[in-house]
Amino acid sequence: MALTVGSKAPDFTLKTKTAEGLKDITLSDHLGKENVVLLFYPGAFTGVCTKELCDVTGGLSAYSDASAQVYGVSPDSPFALEEWSKKFSIGFPLLADYQKTVTEAYDVVWPDFAGLGKGTARAVFVINKEGVIAYADQTPGLGDMPDFEPVLAALATL
């Protein structure tokens, strides 16, 4: 993982799907306002990803208390993400990195996802209000869950 703590987080604009329609989410809109947690994951409707995002949803108050907005990022379409979010009551916006441009910018490309070509690795980034990466971690395998205690510890220092 090339992006490290202390690096400037690459800005991006990605789509999310809400009841009102497609909406753009831009990282730089959070500068000076709140911290951001980016959860990169390989795909909606998969077991480990569902567990990860449901676990984070269950503990969202800890992120809110740290003045942090959580976003999930995957290469799925915004329409699939909306359905997955509804089905499992995921409590934060899911961003569609359909072209994998943000996955590439954050250097969390998985070389081969289930024989389908390049995918998105499972990774977590904490970005402070100044747009600097305060925490970065990528799991060794797609089936591995991130450890969220260091994420919360990093947020507590901001």
C-alpha positions as CSV (number, residue, x, y, z in Angstrom):
1,M,0.0,0.0,0.0
2,A,1.7,3.1,-1.2
3,L,-0.4,5.7,0.6
4,T,0.9,6.1,4.2
5,V,0.1,8.1,7.3
6,G,1.0,11.7,6.7
7,S,0.3,11.6,3.0
8,K,-2.2,13.9,1.4
9,A,-5.4,12.0,0.6
10,P,-6.3,12.0,-3.0
11,D,-9.5,14.0,-3.6
12,F,-12.3,12.3,-5.5
13,T,-15.9,12.5,-6.5
14,L,-18.0,9.3,-6.5
15,K,-21.7,8.6,-6.8
16,T,-24.0,7.3,-4.1
17,K,-27.7,6.3,-4.6
18,T,-30.3,7.8,-2.3
19,A,-34.1,7.7,-2.4
20,E,-33.9,11.1,-4.1
21,G,-31.5,9.8,-6.9
22,L,-27.8,9.8,-7.6
23,K,-25.7,12.1,-5.5
24,D,-22.1,13.1,-5.8
25,I,-19.8,12.8,-2.8
26,T,-16.5,14.7,-2.9
27,L,-13.8,14.2,-0.3
28,S,-12.7,17.8,-0.3
29,D,-16.2,18.9,0.7
30,H,-15.3,17.6,4.2
31,L,-12.1,19.6,4.6
32,G,-12.2,21.8,7.7
33,K,-15.5,20.2,8.8
34,E,-15.1,16.6,9.7
35,N,-12.8,13.5,9.6
36,V,-13.5,10.8,7.0
37,V,-13.2,7.1,7.3
38,L,-13.0,5.2,3.9
39,L,-13.8,1.5,4.0
40,F,-12.7,-0.1,0.7
41,Y,-14.2,-3.5,0.1
42,P,-14.4,-6.0,-2.8
43,G,-18.1,-6.3,-3.4
44,A,-21.7,-6.0,-2.3
45,F,-23.7,-9.0,-1.3
46,T,-20.6,-11.0,-0.2
47,G,-20.3,-12.5,3.2
48,V,-17.3,-10.8,4.6
49,C,-18.2,-7.4,3.2
50,T,-21.7,-7.7,4.6
51,K,-20.3,-8.6,8.1
52,E,-17.8,-5.8,8.0
53,L,-20.3,-3.0,7.0
54,C,-23.0,-4.3,9.4
55,D,-20.4,-4.4,12.2
56,V,-19.4,-0.8,11.5
57,T,-23.1,0.2,11.3
58,G,-23.6,-1.3,14.7
59,G,-20.8,0.9,16.1
60,L,-21.5,4.1,14.2
61,S,-21.9,6.2,17.3
62,A,-18.2,5.8,18.0
63,Y,-17.4,7.4,14.6
64,S,-20.0,10.2,15.1
65,D,-18.5,10.9,18.5
66,A,-15.1,11.4,16.8
67,S,-16.6,13.8,14.2
68,A,-16.1,11.3,11.4
69,Q,-18.2,10.5,8.4
70,V,-17.9,6.9,7.3
71,Y,-18.1,5.9,3.6
72,G,-17.9,2.5,2.0
73,V,-16.1,2.3,-1.4
74,S,-16.5,-0.6,-3.8
75,P,-16.5,-1.2,-7.6
76,D,-20.2,-2.0,-7.6
77,S,-22.8,0.2,-9.3
78,P,-24.6,2.7,-7.2
79,F,-27.9,0.8,-7.9
80,A,-26.5,-2.5,-6.5
81,L,-25.1,-0.6,-3.5
82,E,-28.5,1.0,-2.7
83,E,-30.2,-2.4,-2.8
84,W,-27.5,-4.0,-0.6
85,S,-27.7,-1.1,1.8
86,K,-31.5,-1.4,2.1
87,K,-31.4,-5.2,2.6
88,F,-28.8,-5.1,5.4
89,S,-29.7,-1.6,6.9
90,I,-26.2,-0.3,6.3
91,G,-26.1,3.1,8.1
92,F,-23.6,5.1,6.0
93,P,-23.3,6.1,2.4
94,L,-21.8,3.6,-0.1
95,L,-19.8,5.0,-2.9
96,A,-19.6,3.5,-6.4
97,D,-16.0,3.4,-7.7
98,Y,-17.2,1.6,-10.8
99,Q,-14.2,2.6,-12.9
100,K,-11.8,1.8,-9.9
101,T,-10.2,5.2,-10.3
102,V,-10.3,5.9,-6.5
103,T,-9.2,2.3,-5.8
104,E,-6.2,3.0,-8.0
105,A,-5.5,6.5,-6.5
106,Y,-5.4,5.0,-3.0
107,D,-3.4,2.0,-4.3
108,V,-5.7,-0.7,-3.0
109,V,-6.1,-2.7,-6.2
110,W,-6.5,-6.4,-5.7
111,P,-4.8,-8.2,-8.6
112,D,-7.6,-10.7,-9.3
113,F,-11.0,-10.8,-7.7
114,A,-12.5,-14.3,-8.1
115,G,-11.1,-14.7,-11.6
116,L,-12.8,-11.5,-12.8
117,G,-9.7,-9.3,-13.1
118,K,-8.6,-6.4,-11.0
119,G,-10.7,-5.6,-8.0
120,T,-10.7,-3.6,-4.8
121,A,-8.8,-4.8,-1.8
122,R,-10.2,-4.5,1.8
123,A,-8.6,-1.4,3.3
124,V,-9.3,1.3,5.8
125,F,-8.2,5.0,5.7
126,V,-8.8,7.7,8.3
127,I,-8.5,11.1,6.8
128,N,-8.3,14.1,9.1
129,K,-10.1,17.5,8.6
130,E,-7.0,18.8,6.8
131,G,-7.2,16.0,4.2
132,V,-4.2,14.1,5.5
133,I,-4.2,10.4,6.1
134,A,-4.0,9.7,9.8
135,Y,-4.4,5.9,9.6
136,A,-4.1,3.4,6.7
137,D,-4.3,-0.4,6.7
138,Q,-5.0,-3.1,4.1
139,T,-5.9,-6.6,5.1
140,P,-3.6,-9.4,3.9
141,G,-6.5,-11.2,2.1
142,L,-10.0,-10.5,0.9
143,G,-11.5,-12.8,3.5
144,D,-9.7,-11.0,6.4
145,M,-11.6,-8.5,8.5
146,P,-10.0,-5.2,9.4
147,D,-9.2,-4.4,13.0
148,F,-11.3,-1.4,13.9
149,E,-9.7,-0.7,17.3
150,P,-6.7,1.1,15.7
151,V,-9.1,3.0,13.5
152,L,-11.0,4.3,16.5
153,A,-7.7,5.0,18.3
154,A,-6.5,7.1,15.4
155,L,-9.8,9.0,15.4
156,A,-9.5,9.7,19.1
157,T,-6.2,11.5,18.5
158,L,-7.7,13.9,15.9
